[in-house]
């Protein structure tokens, strides 16, 4: 049954036109209530156009001392940075942009796979602070991909294993931390957790991969999307390019719709998110263990998907609106 559905979906996805979604985002920040005797700094993920999305009419304004767009050195992720001097009476910033996103379909795989140069993709095969690629992770990856000889087959085996063996835990704070060693003991979490499991296993199996950090868009009327951040994954197929996968959205749909793995609807969703992601999302950046630019105080960030702010040397909790006040609104175009 699953193989038949997959074949039908694959034929459809490579012949049908991809859908698109358009909307405007407004991000507003108010850091006025924090200590007046400290500098206040804010870093915001900054969207840019790529082959899957078009960002236009981007602008920002506020009462900051300075503001500019920078990128981190390791990943080239764009970051809007703003700073307020000590004694600033008010600290406001508003960022707005329009986004048109395509449904990303990458399934017309070549019959002959290209040759992978590991040195060229070393960044996407390396361990991160919470995503090891050796020890037990490597042993598990080898077991999952046993008998598979191509990058595509290994990537698919790991995708299937991740869907089958993880679960969405609605009690997880935010999008999750993505601590892979802990997750393999209890494989429950949200999108950053489940995507991290996929990426760590793929890298351990020699498949270049990465997490994509973004935010979902609304549907219909204007919506508050402040907590709608989302993380998915991509693997690199030699001679073809980056391919999206989203095992986390499979598990989310299963939870929301109260369906099990063998349900035909689950199988449909399972196959949909292999080499395909919907247009109701915007990519903001990638990379783990982020060293911000301009530099922040403290260790590297696990990832930059939520806004990040510091008052002096104190990092604000980006998941607590009582200490870090901001709102993200989406409206249709």
ABEGO torsion letter per residue (X at the ends): XAAAAAAAAAAAAAABBBBBBBBBBBBBBBAAABBAABBBBBBBBBBBBBAABBBBGBBBBEABABBBBBBBAAAGBBBBBBBBBBGBABBBBBBBBBBBBBBBBBABBBABBBBBBAAAAAAAABBBAABBABEAAAAAAAAAABGBABAAAAAAAAAAAAAAABBBBAABBEAEAGBAAAAAABABEBAAAAAAAAAAAAAAAGBBBBBBBBBBBBBEBBBBAAAABBBBBBBBBBGAEBBBBBAAAAAAAAAAAGBBAABAAAAAAAAAABGBBBABBBBAEBEBGBBBOBBBBEBBBABBABBBBBBEABBBBAABAAABBBBBBBBBX
